[in-house]
C-alpha cells in the first residue's frame, strides 16, 4: 500500500497537530488550579492568624486573671492579718485644743535708721586753728570743745571795746555833774536856760554812747568765746576735715566736723493707710505704742522703743503714711541709714479664743475647722477669724475654749470620718485576726 492509498485519518502528518492543541490547553488548566490553590492557601493562613490572635488574647486574659486571683489571695491574707477593713483604716491626724490667749494687734514695716540730729559744726568767726581736741569717731557731749581758733585778735578787740566803754562812762559822769550845777544856777537865775538844756542833751548823748560801747564789749566777748568751737549736740564725731594750722572762715561749708546723735536715734518707716486710723485712735487715748527694731530676718531684736508720730498726709503714689519711732540705742545696735524691720504693737485683744493657723481651712462657704468629737469622728464647723499673731489665730465665732480642732491630716477627711490620734493603739480585732492568720500560716507550713 502506498502512502497515497492511506486514509486521511491514518496520515501521520494529519495526526501531528492534535497533540499541539492538547499542550496549549494543559497550561491553562494548570494556571486555573494554581490560582485556586493560592486562594485556598490565603484563606487558611488568614484563619490561622485569627486563631493565633484569639489564642494569645485569651491566654493573656487568663494570666491576668490568675495574677489577680493570686494577688487577691495575698491581699486577702493581709486583710485577715490586718483586718477586713484595711481600705477603711482611720486617718491619723494631729489636733490642738482651743485656748484663751492675749493677741497683740501689730503692724510691721521696713524702716531706715535716721539720727535724731546731724550737725555740721562750723566756726562763727574766722581765724587760724591752733588746737584740735577730738578724735575721729569719738563720742562727745553737748557743749564739749572740738577745736580752738587763735583767740588773740579777738581778745584785743575786747580790750578796745572795754576801753571805749570806760572812757565814755567817765565823760557821762562829768556831764551829769555839770548838769547838776546848771540846775542850781538856773534856780538862782545865774545862767541862761539854753545852757542848762544843752548840758542835759549832752548827758543823754553820752548815755547812748555808753549803750553802744556796752554792745561792742558784748560782741567782742561773744567773738572771743567763738574761738572755742563747741559741739551743739551730743553724738559721735565723723571724719575730721581740718587740721591744726589751717585758716578757716566763718560759716565754712565743710566745717570742722560732723556730729551725729546716736542716742537716742529714730527709725522712719511707712505703713499702709488702712492702719493709720487705729494708730491715731490709740494716740488720742493717750496710750504709748511700743515699737521693736528687728534685724532683716525678724528673729533678733536690735532695740526697743516707742512710736513717735505719723506724717500729716498720705503718699498718693504708694498709699502709705510715713511714721517715726524713737529708740534709746543704748547698745549701739542701730546705725544711721541702716535698714531694719519695725514692729508696732498697736493694741492687744484680751482673752481671745485661739487655735493654730493650720487648723483653719478655706471652703466655698468661708473658713471652717474639722472638729474632733468624743467618738473619734470629725465634723465640719464654720468659724469666723480675727487677729492672727504669735502663731495663733483668733476665732471670733464657731469655737469654744476646750474644743479640739484638727491641725494635720485634714485634707483627707470627710464629714463623719473616723480618725486616729498618734498615741492610739491598734484595734484589738485586727491583732486577733493577725494572730489567727499567723497560726494558719504555721499550720500550712507544717502540713
PADREN-837406 format. One record per residue (C-alpha): x, y, z; residue in three letters. Coordinates in nm, 3 decimals. Layout:
N
+---------+---------+---------+------+
|    east |   north |      up | code |
+---------+---------+---------+------+
|       X |       Y |       Z |  ALA |
...
+---------+---------+---------+------+
This chain:
447
+---------+---------+---------+------+
|    east |   north |      up | code |
+---------+---------+---------+------+
|   0.000 |   0.000 |   0.000 |  UNK |
|   0.136 |   0.331 |  -0.095 |  UNK |
|   0.137 |   0.640 |   0.101 |  UNK |
|  -0.129 |   0.789 |  -0.111 |  UNK |
|  -0.363 |   0.493 |  -0.050 |  UNK |
|  -0.377 |   0.555 |   0.326 |  UNK |
|  -0.694 |   0.712 |   0.464 |  UNK |
|  -0.682 |   1.072 |   0.580 |  UNK |
|  -0.716 |   0.966 |   0.940 |  UNK |
|  -0.416 |   0.743 |   0.914 |  UNK |
|  -0.199 |   1.012 |   0.771 |  UNK |
|   0.082 |   1.081 |   1.008 |  UNK |
|   0.112 |   1.439 |   0.904 |  UNK |
|  -0.260 |   1.487 |   0.962 |  UNK |
|  -0.236 |   1.348 |   1.319 |  UNK |
|   0.066 |   1.573 |   1.420 |  UNK |
|  -0.123 |   1.896 |   1.506 |  UNK |
|  -0.363 |   1.723 |   1.753 |  UNK |
|  -0.104 |   1.684 |   2.027 |  UNK |
|  -0.022 |   2.055 |   1.993 |  UNK |
|  -0.377 |   2.152 |   2.094 |  UNK |
|  -0.354 |   1.933 |   2.399 |  UNK |
|  -0.031 |   2.101 |   2.505 |  UNK |
|  -0.191 |   2.453 |   2.486 |  UNK |
|  -0.492 |   2.358 |   2.693 |  UNK |
|  -0.291 |   2.191 |   2.976 |  UNK |
|  -0.109 |   2.507 |   3.094 |  UNK |
|  -0.435 |   2.691 |   3.109 |  UNK |
|  -0.587 |   2.423 |   3.326 |  UNK |
|  -0.279 |   2.425 |   3.550 |  UNK |
|  -0.294 |   2.800 |   3.579 |  UNK |
|  -0.655 |   2.788 |   3.699 |  UNK |
|  -0.574 |   2.526 |   3.961 |  UNK |
|  -0.277 |   2.734 |   4.086 |  UNK |
|  -0.496 |   3.038 |   4.140 |  UNK |
|  -0.749 |   2.831 |   4.326 |  UNK |
|  -0.481 |   2.678 |   4.544 |  UNK |
|  -0.334 |   3.022 |   4.626 |  UNK |
|  -0.679 |   3.149 |   4.730 |  UNK |
|  -0.731 |   2.844 |   4.946 |  UNK |
|  -0.385 |   2.888 |   5.099 |  UNK |
|  -0.455 |   3.255 |   5.173 |  UNK |
|  -0.784 |   3.171 |   5.343 |  UNK |
|  -0.615 |   2.903 |   5.550 |  UNK |
|  -0.337 |   3.146 |   5.652 |  UNK |
|  -0.591 |   3.412 |   5.747 |  UNK |
|  -0.781 |   3.158 |   5.955 |  UNK |
|  -0.457 |   3.060 |   6.129 |  UNK |
|  -0.375 |   3.423 |   6.206 |  UNK |
|  -0.722 |   3.480 |   6.351 |  UNK |
|  -0.694 |   3.167 |   6.560 |  UNK |
|  -0.349 |   3.267 |   6.685 |  UNK |
|  -0.470 |   3.614 |   6.782 |  UNK |
|  -0.768 |   3.467 |   6.967 |  UNK |
|  -0.543 |   3.224 |   7.149 |  UNK |
|  -0.295 |   3.493 |   7.254 |  UNK |
|  -0.566 |   3.728 |   7.375 |  UNK |
|  -0.735 |   3.459 |   7.580 |  UNK |
|  -0.409 |   3.332 |   7.724 |  UNK |
|  -0.306 |   3.687 |   7.840 |  UNK |
|  -0.651 |   3.741 |   7.992 |  UNK |
|  -0.625 |   3.412 |   8.173 |  UNK |
|  -0.279 |   3.504 |   8.304 |  UNK |
|  -0.401 |   3.840 |   8.433 |  UNK |
|  -0.695 |   3.672 |   8.599 |  UNK |
|  -0.464 |   3.421 |   8.761 |  UNK |
|  -0.230 |   3.702 |   8.876 |  UNK |
|  -0.528 |   3.898 |   9.007 |  UNK |
|  -0.652 |   3.594 |   9.189 |  UNK |
|  -0.309 |   3.534 |   9.336 |  UNK |
|  -0.280 |   3.900 |   9.438 |  UNK |
|  -0.630 |   3.883 |   9.575 |  UNK |
|  -0.530 |   3.581 |   9.776 |  UNK |
|  -0.228 |   3.765 |   9.908 |  UNK |
|  -0.436 |   4.073 |   9.983 |  UNK |
|  -0.695 |   3.852 |  10.138 |  UNK |
|  -0.431 |   3.702 |  10.360 |  UNK |
|  -0.315 |   4.054 |  10.450 |  UNK |
|  -0.672 |   4.151 |  10.522 |  UNK |
|  -0.701 |   3.859 |  10.754 |  UNK |
|  -0.386 |   3.968 |  10.929 |  UNK |
|  -0.468 |   4.340 |  10.939 |  UNK |
|  -0.848 |   4.327 |  10.946 |  UNK |
|  -1.102 |   4.320 |  10.667 |  UNK |
|  -1.136 |   4.696 |  10.685 |  UNK |
|  -0.780 |   4.766 |  10.561 |  UNK |
|  -0.907 |   5.009 |  10.298 |  UNK |
|  -1.111 |   5.194 |  10.562 |  UNK |
|  -0.845 |   5.237 |  10.829 |  UNK |
|  -0.893 |   5.562 |  11.032 |  UNK |
|  -0.678 |   5.858 |  10.921 |  UNK |
|  -0.415 |   5.957 |  11.176 |  UNK |
|  -0.447 |   6.330 |  11.246 |  UNK |
|  -0.287 |   6.598 |  11.461 |  UNK |
|  -0.501 |   6.805 |  11.696 |  UNK |
|  -0.490 |   7.122 |  11.900 |  UNK |
|  -0.721 |   7.245 |  12.173 |  UNK |
|  -0.879 |   7.592 |  12.154 |  UNK |
|  -0.735 |   7.807 |  12.433 |  UNK |
|  -0.759 |   8.162 |  12.566 |  UNK |
|  -0.470 |   8.399 |  12.489 |  UNK |
|  -0.392 |   8.769 |  12.463 |  UNK |
|  -0.318 |   8.852 |  12.099 |  UNK |
|  -0.134 |   9.174 |  12.006 |  UNK |
|  -0.256 |   9.378 |  11.709 |  UNK |
|   0.067 |   9.458 |  11.530 |  UNK |
|   0.188 |   9.649 |  11.228 |  UNK |
|   0.518 |   9.573 |  11.058 |  UNK |
|   0.713 |   9.786 |  10.811 |  UNK |
|   1.059 |   9.825 |  10.667 |  UNK |
|   1.233 |  10.128 |  10.816 |  UNK |
|   1.551 |  10.332 |  10.779 |  UNK |
|   1.753 |  10.441 |  11.079 |  UNK |
|   1.794 |  10.819 |  11.091 |  UNK |
|   1.990 |  11.017 |  11.353 |  UNK |
|   1.795 |  11.233 |  11.593 |  UNK |
|   2.031 |  11.515 |  11.490 |  UNK |
|   2.309 |  11.554 |  11.234 |  UNK |
|   2.509 |  11.877 |  11.275 |  UNK |
|   2.796 |  12.011 |  11.069 |  UNK |
|   2.995 |  12.213 |  11.323 |  UNK |
|   3.100 |  12.537 |  11.150 |  UNK |
|   3.302 |  12.823 |  11.302 |  UNK |
|   3.126 |  13.150 |  11.378 |  UNK |
|   3.441 |  13.355 |  11.326 |  UNK |
|   3.743 |  13.340 |  11.101 |  UNK |
|   4.091 |  13.252 |  11.215 |  UNK |
|   4.369 |  13.000 |  11.234 |  UNK |
|   4.305 |  12.670 |  11.410 |  UNK |
|   4.551 |  12.622 |  11.692 |  UNK |
|   4.412 |  12.306 |  11.856 |  UNK |
|   4.204 |  12.001 |  11.758 |  UNK |
|   4.054 |  11.843 |  12.070 |  UNK |
|   3.867 |  11.543 |  11.930 |  UNK |
|   3.943 |  11.209 |  11.767 |  UNK |
|   3.764 |  11.069 |  11.468 |  UNK |
|   3.473 |  10.850 |  11.581 |  UNK |
|   3.479 |  10.986 |  11.934 |  UNK |
|   3.160 |  11.023 |  12.134 |  UNK |
|   3.129 |  11.384 |  12.250 |  UNK |
|   2.894 |  11.561 |  12.491 |  UNK |
|   2.685 |  11.865 |  12.419 |  UNK |
|   2.898 |  12.179 |  12.475 |  UNK |
|   3.228 |  11.995 |  12.454 |  UNK |
|   3.509 |  12.188 |  12.279 |  UNK |
|   3.615 |  12.036 |  11.949 |  UNK |
|   3.872 |  12.289 |  11.824 |  UNK |
|   4.024 |  12.630 |  11.914 |  UNK |
|   4.083 |  12.926 |  11.684 |  UNK |
|   4.364 |  13.169 |  11.769 |  UNK |
|   4.195 |  13.398 |  12.028 |  UNK |
|   4.449 |  13.681 |  12.039 |  UNK |
|   4.290 |  13.910 |  11.776 |  UNK |
|   3.951 |  13.878 |  11.943 |  UNK |
|   4.095 |  13.935 |  12.288 |  UNK |
|   4.244 |  14.262 |  12.160 |  UNK |
|   3.908 |  14.369 |  12.016 |  UNK |
|   3.750 |  14.304 |  12.354 |  UNK |
|   4.007 |  14.524 |  12.525 |  UNK |
|   3.940 |  14.804 |  12.278 |  UNK |
|   3.566 |  14.785 |  12.336 |  UNK |
|   3.613 |  14.780 |  12.713 |  UNK |
|   3.848 |  15.085 |  12.696 |  UNK |
|   3.596 |  15.283 |  12.490 |  UNK |
|   3.327 |  15.197 |  12.740 |  UNK |
|   3.536 |  15.320 |  13.033 |  UNK |
|   3.618 |  15.646 |  12.855 |  UNK |
|   3.262 |  15.720 |  12.765 |  UNK |
|   3.143 |  15.637 |  13.116 |  UNK |
|   3.382 |  15.898 |  13.256 |  UNK |
|   3.252 |  16.158 |  13.012 |  UNK |
|   2.898 |  16.075 |  13.112 |  UNK |
|   2.977 |  16.118 |  13.481 |  UNK |
|   3.134 |  16.459 |  13.411 |  UNK |
|   2.835 |  16.566 |  13.204 |  UNK |
|   2.596 |  16.468 |  13.482 |  UNK |
|   2.795 |  16.672 |  13.737 |  UNK |
|   2.779 |  16.974 |  13.510 |  UNK |
|   2.408 |  16.926 |  13.465 |  UNK |
|   2.355 |  16.933 |  13.842 |  UNK |
|   2.548 |  17.262 |  13.866 |  UNK |
|   2.340 |  17.411 |  13.586 |  UNK |
|   2.026 |  17.310 |  13.771 |  UNK |
|   2.144 |  17.509 |  14.079 |  UNK |
|   2.242 |  17.811 |  13.873 |  UNK |
|   1.916 |  17.810 |  13.680 |  UNK |
|   1.731 |  17.828 |  14.013 |  UNK |
|   1.945 |  18.132 |  14.102 |  UNK |
|   1.875 |  18.275 |  13.759 |  UNK |
|   2.251 |  18.296 |  13.706 |  UNK |
|   2.267 |  18.123 |  13.360 |  UNK |
|   2.054 |  18.104 |  13.059 |  UNK |
|   1.810 |  17.811 |  13.039 |  UNK |
|   1.955 |  17.724 |  12.698 |  UNK |
|   2.290 |  17.634 |  12.853 |  UNK |
|   2.118 |  17.407 |  13.101 |  UNK |
|   1.920 |  17.229 |  12.821 |  UNK |
|   2.235 |  17.185 |  12.614 |  UNK |
|   2.406 |  17.015 |  12.907 |  UNK |
|   2.108 |  16.784 |  12.958 |  UNK |
|   2.123 |  16.682 |  12.589 |  UNK |
|   2.494 |  16.605 |  12.625 |  UNK |
|   2.418 |  16.375 |  12.915 |  UNK |
|   2.161 |  16.183 |  12.706 |  UNK |
|   2.406 |  16.162 |  12.416 |  UNK |
|   2.674 |  16.012 |  12.634 |  UNK |
|   2.424 |  15.765 |  12.776 |  UNK |
|   2.359 |  15.646 |  12.420 |  UNK |
|   2.731 |  15.617 |  12.359 |  UNK |
|   2.763 |  15.403 |  12.670 |  UNK |
|   2.493 |  15.169 |  12.538 |  UNK |
|   2.682 |  15.134 |  12.208 |  UNK |
|   3.003 |  15.067 |  12.394 |  UNK |
|   2.840 |  14.804 |  12.605 |  UNK |
|   2.711 |  14.631 |  12.288 |  UNK |
|   3.059 |  14.632 |  12.139 |  UNK |
|   3.200 |  14.482 |  12.454 |  UNK |
|   2.941 |  14.205 |  12.447 |  UNK |
|   3.011 |  14.139 |  12.076 |  UNK |
|   3.381 |  14.118 |  12.145 |  UNK |
|   3.319 |  13.878 |  12.433 |  UNK |
|   3.099 |  13.661 |  12.209 |  UNK |
|   3.360 |  13.654 |  11.933 |  UNK |
|   3.623 |  13.565 |  12.187 |  UNK |
|   3.402 |  13.281 |  12.305 |  UNK |
|   3.361 |  13.165 |  11.943 |  UNK |
|   3.731 |  13.093 |  11.929 |  UNK |
|   3.633 |  12.770 |  12.106 |  UNK |
|   3.436 |  12.561 |  11.856 |  UNK |
|   3.198 |  12.350 |  12.064 |  UNK |
|   2.958 |  12.068 |  11.975 |  UNK |
|   2.596 |  12.185 |  11.985 |  UNK |
|   2.466 |  11.827 |  12.033 |  UNK |
|   2.581 |  11.504 |  12.190 |  UNK |
|   2.683 |  11.233 |  11.949 |  UNK |
|   2.957 |  11.073 |  11.751 |  UNK |
|   3.216 |  11.274 |  11.559 |  UNK |
|   3.274 |  11.176 |  11.198 |  UNK |
|   3.582 |  11.203 |  10.979 |  UNK |
|   3.797 |  11.510 |  11.052 |  UNK |
|   3.815 |  11.761 |  10.767 |  UNK |
|   4.064 |  12.021 |  10.903 |  UNK |
|   4.399 |  12.014 |  11.076 |  UNK |
|   4.590 |  12.240 |  11.310 |  UNK |
|   4.728 |  12.546 |  11.132 |  UNK |
|   4.455 |  12.572 |  10.870 |  UNK |
|   4.282 |  12.905 |  10.831 |  UNK |
|   3.908 |  12.865 |  10.844 |  UNK |
|   3.648 |  13.123 |  10.757 |  UNK |
|   3.325 |  13.192 |  10.938 |  UNK |
|   3.048 |  12.966 |  10.810 |  UNK |
|   3.288 |  12.741 |  10.618 |  UNK |
|   3.090 |  12.484 |  10.416 |  UNK |
|   3.282 |  12.177 |  10.533 |  UNK |
|   3.312 |  12.299 |  10.890 |  UNK |
|   3.533 |  12.138 |  11.147 |  UNK |
|   3.346 |  11.808 |  11.196 |  UNK |
|   3.007 |  11.641 |  11.161 |  UNK |
|   2.842 |  11.524 |  11.483 |  UNK |
|   2.565 |  11.263 |  11.461 |  UNK |
|   2.333 |  11.195 |  11.754 |  UNK |
|   2.307 |  10.818 |  11.801 |  UNK |
|   2.145 |  10.806 |  12.144 |  UNK |
|   1.855 |  10.838 |  12.107 |  UNK |
|   1.802 |  10.751 |  11.742 |  UNK |
|   1.496 |  10.742 |  11.514 |  UNK |
|   1.363 |  10.494 |  11.260 |  UNK |
|   1.149 |  10.623 |  10.975 |  UNK |
|   0.905 |  10.382 |  10.808 |  UNK |
|   0.585 |  10.373 |  10.605 |  UNK |
|   0.267 |  10.181 |  10.693 |  UNK |
|  -0.047 |  10.115 |  10.484 |  UNK |
|  -0.302 |  10.393 |  10.511 |  UNK |
|  -0.558 |  10.142 |  10.644 |  UNK |
|  -0.362 |  10.112 |  10.969 |  UNK |
|  -0.341 |  10.487 |  11.027 |  UNK |
|  -0.681 |  10.531 |  11.197 |  UNK |
|  -0.606 |  10.260 |  11.457 |  UNK |
|  -0.278 |  10.430 |  11.549 |  UNK |
|  -0.440 |  10.772 |  11.566 |  UNK |
|  -0.713 |  10.631 |  11.789 |  UNK |
|  -0.458 |  10.490 |  12.033 |  UNK |
|  -0.270 |  10.822 |  12.037 |  UNK |
|  -0.592 |  11.009 |  12.108 |  UNK |
|  -0.647 |  10.778 |  12.406 |  UNK |
|  -0.305 |  10.877 |  12.538 |  UNK |
|  -0.166 |  10.526 |  12.502 |  UNK |
|   0.201 |  10.462 |  12.439 |  UNK |
|   0.259 |  10.236 |  12.138 |  UNK |
|   0.561 |  10.005 |  12.188 |  UNK |
|   0.800 |   9.960 |  11.895 |  UNK |
|   1.059 |   9.693 |  11.819 |  UNK |
|   1.353 |   9.723 |  11.581 |  UNK |
|   1.427 |   9.380 |  11.429 |  UNK |
|   1.701 |   9.256 |  11.201 |  UNK |
|   1.643 |   9.151 |  10.840 |  UNK |
|   1.532 |   8.800 |  10.943 |  UNK |
|   1.285 |   8.932 |  11.204 |  UNK |
|   1.435 |   8.693 |  11.459 |  UNK |
|   1.669 |   8.922 |  11.655 |  UNK |
|   1.551 |   9.229 |  11.844 |  UNK |
|   1.800 |   9.512 |  11.798 |  UNK |
|   1.632 |   9.759 |  12.033 |  UNK |
|   1.302 |   9.853 |  12.194 |  UNK |
|   1.143 |  10.195 |  12.178 |  UNK |
|   0.814 |  10.372 |  12.127 |  UNK |
|   0.615 |  10.514 |  11.840 |  UNK |
|   0.668 |  10.888 |  11.791 |  UNK |
|   0.438 |  11.027 |  11.523 |  UNK |
|   0.268 |  10.986 |  11.186 |  UNK |
|   0.301 |  11.222 |  10.894 |  UNK |
|   0.011 |  11.459 |  10.824 |  UNK |
|  -0.065 |  11.324 |  10.477 |  UNK |
|  -0.087 |  11.003 |  10.273 |  UNK |
|   0.161 |  10.937 |   9.994 |  UNK |
|  -0.073 |  10.902 |   9.694 |  UNK |
|   0.186 |  10.711 |   9.488 |  UNK |
|   0.217 |  10.427 |   9.739 |  UNK |
|  -0.094 |  10.460 |   9.957 |  UNK |
|   0.120 |  10.469 |  10.271 |  UNK |
|   0.176 |  10.706 |  10.562 |  UNK |
|   0.523 |  10.788 |  10.689 |  UNK |
|   0.589 |  10.736 |  11.057 |  UNK |
|   0.872 |  10.762 |  11.305 |  UNK |
|   0.970 |  10.567 |  11.615 |  UNK |
|   1.242 |  10.658 |  11.865 |  UNK |
|   1.485 |  10.414 |  12.029 |  UNK |
|   1.732 |  10.463 |  12.313 |  UNK |
|   2.001 |  10.267 |  12.123 |  UNK |
|   2.197 |  10.212 |  12.441 |  UNK |
|   2.372 |   9.913 |  12.287 |  UNK |
|   2.458 |  10.098 |  11.963 |  UNK |
|   2.283 |   9.829 |  11.759 |  UNK |
|   2.121 |  10.086 |  11.532 |  UNK |
|   2.337 |  10.278 |  11.286 |  UNK |
|   2.238 |  10.569 |  11.060 |  UNK |
|   2.099 |  10.465 |  10.718 |  UNK |
|   2.064 |  10.104 |  10.837 |  UNK |
|   1.759 |   9.907 |  10.714 |  UNK |
|   1.559 |   9.743 |  10.992 |  UNK |
|   1.212 |   9.594 |  11.040 |  UNK |
|   0.982 |   9.789 |  11.269 |  UNK |
|   0.703 |   9.616 |  11.462 |  UNK |
|   0.442 |   9.830 |  11.634 |  UNK |
|   0.207 |   9.682 |  11.894 |  UNK |
|  -0.099 |   9.896 |  11.833 |  UNK |
|  -0.334 |   9.718 |  12.072 |  UNK |
|  -0.393 |   9.384 |  12.247 |  UNK |
|  -0.702 |   9.162 |  12.227 |  UNK |
|  -0.760 |   9.016 |  12.573 |  UNK |
|  -0.883 |   8.659 |  12.635 |  UNK |
|  -0.926 |   8.562 |  12.270 |  UNK |
|  -1.024 |   8.206 |  12.170 |  UNK |
|  -0.728 |   8.087 |  11.964 |  UNK |
|  -0.613 |   7.785 |  11.760 |  UNK |
|  -0.307 |   7.730 |  11.541 |  UNK |
|  -0.340 |   7.875 |  11.188 |  UNK |
|  -0.306 |   7.524 |  11.041 |  UNK |
|  -0.643 |   7.432 |  11.193 |  UNK |
|  -0.833 |   7.692 |  10.990 |  UNK |
|  -0.922 |   7.590 |  10.634 |  UNK |
|  -1.096 |   7.766 |  10.348 |  UNK |
|  -1.402 |   7.632 |  10.171 |  UNK |
|  -1.668 |   7.756 |   9.930 |  UNK |
|  -1.868 |   7.896 |  10.221 |  UNK |
|  -1.574 |   8.055 |  10.402 |  UNK |
|  -1.342 |   7.943 |  10.680 |  UNK |
|  -1.401 |   7.622 |  10.874 |  UNK |
|  -1.227 |   7.375 |  11.104 |  UNK |
|  -1.256 |   7.000 |  11.145 |  UNK |
|  -1.382 |   6.946 |  11.498 |  UNK |
|  -1.291 |   6.622 |  11.677 |  UNK |
|  -1.585 |   6.460 |  11.855 |  UNK |
|  -1.575 |   6.225 |  12.155 |  UNK |
|  -1.633 |   5.915 |  11.937 |  UNK |
|  -1.322 |   5.992 |  11.732 |  UNK |
|  -1.519 |   6.119 |  11.435 |  UNK |
|  -1.492 |   6.464 |  11.283 |  UNK |
|  -1.745 |   6.724 |  11.185 |  UNK |
|  -1.706 |   7.042 |  10.985 |  UNK |
|  -1.756 |   7.364 |  11.185 |  UNK |
|  -1.780 |   7.706 |  11.020 |  UNK |
|  -1.582 |   7.975 |  11.201 |  UNK |
|  -1.502 |   8.346 |  11.181 |  UNK |
|  -1.143 |   8.455 |  11.229 |  UNK |
|  -0.997 |   8.773 |  11.376 |  UNK |
|  -0.645 |   8.874 |  11.470 |  UNK |
|  -0.353 |   8.644 |  11.386 |  UNK |
|  -0.029 |   8.678 |  11.583 |  UNK |
|   0.235 |   8.462 |  11.752 |  UNK |
|   0.139 |   8.151 |  11.551 |  UNK |
|  -0.220 |   8.177 |  11.675 |  UNK |
|  -0.538 |   8.293 |  11.508 |  UNK |
|  -0.838 |   8.435 |  11.688 |  UNK |
|  -1.173 |   8.258 |  11.643 |  UNK |
|  -1.446 |   8.512 |  11.698 |  UNK |
|  -1.734 |   8.272 |  11.629 |  UNK |
|  -1.770 |   7.895 |  11.593 |  UNK |
|  -1.541 |   7.753 |  11.863 |  UNK |
|  -1.535 |   7.747 |  12.241 |  UNK |
|  -1.248 |   7.701 |  12.481 |  UNK |
|  -1.161 |   7.331 |  12.503 |  UNK |
|  -1.284 |   7.232 |  12.156 |  UNK |
|  -1.035 |   7.010 |  11.973 |  UNK |
|  -0.955 |   7.106 |  11.615 |  UNK |
|  -0.770 |   6.902 |  11.353 |  UNK |
|  -0.438 |   7.060 |  11.256 |  UNK |
|  -0.271 |   6.786 |  11.046 |  UNK |
|  -0.427 |   6.541 |  10.803 |  UNK |
|  -0.744 |   6.741 |  10.747 |  UNK |
|  -0.713 |   6.730 |  10.366 |  UNK |
|  -0.819 |   6.363 |  10.364 |  UNK |
|  -1.122 |   6.400 |  10.590 |  UNK |
|  -1.492 |   6.392 |  10.511 |  UNK |
|  -1.794 |   6.460 |  10.729 |  UNK |
|  -1.825 |   6.194 |  10.997 |  UNK |
|  -1.496 |   6.026 |  10.910 |  UNK |
|  -1.327 |   5.813 |  11.172 |  UNK |
|  -0.983 |   5.936 |  11.278 |  UNK |
|  -0.699 |   5.814 |  11.495 |  UNK |
|  -0.451 |   6.004 |  11.707 |  UNK |
|  -0.075 |   5.940 |  11.705 |  UNK |
|  -0.086 |   5.780 |  12.052 |  UNK |
|  -0.373 |   5.539 |  11.977 |  UNK |
|  -0.314 |   5.160 |  11.999 |  UNK |
|  -0.407 |   4.929 |  11.705 |  UNK |
|  -0.755 |   4.772 |  11.707 |  UNK |
|  -0.787 |   4.452 |  11.913 |  UNK |
|  -0.978 |   4.268 |  11.640 |  UNK |
|  -0.705 |   4.336 |  11.392 |  UNK |
|  -0.449 |   4.190 |  11.630 |  UNK |
|  -0.650 |   3.871 |  11.680 |  UNK |
|  -0.705 |   3.829 |  11.310 |  UNK |
|  -0.336 |   3.877 |  11.253 |  UNK |
|  -0.257 |   3.616 |  11.515 |  UNK |
|  -0.501 |   3.369 |  11.359 |  UNK |
|  -0.353 |   3.418 |  11.019 |  UNK |
|  -0.010 |   3.360 |  11.167 |  UNK |
|  -0.124 |   3.027 |  11.313 |  UNK |
|  -0.279 |   2.932 |  10.982 |  UNK |
|   0.047 |   3.006 |  10.802 |  UNK |
|   0.235 |   2.794 |  11.050 |  UNK |
|  -0.020 |   2.514 |  11.009 |  UNK |
|   0.007 |   2.533 |  10.634 |  UNK |
|   0.383 |   2.518 |  10.653 |  UNK |
|   0.363 |   2.224 |  10.887 |  UNK |
|   0.118 |   2.040 |  10.660 |  UNK |
+---------+---------+---------+------+
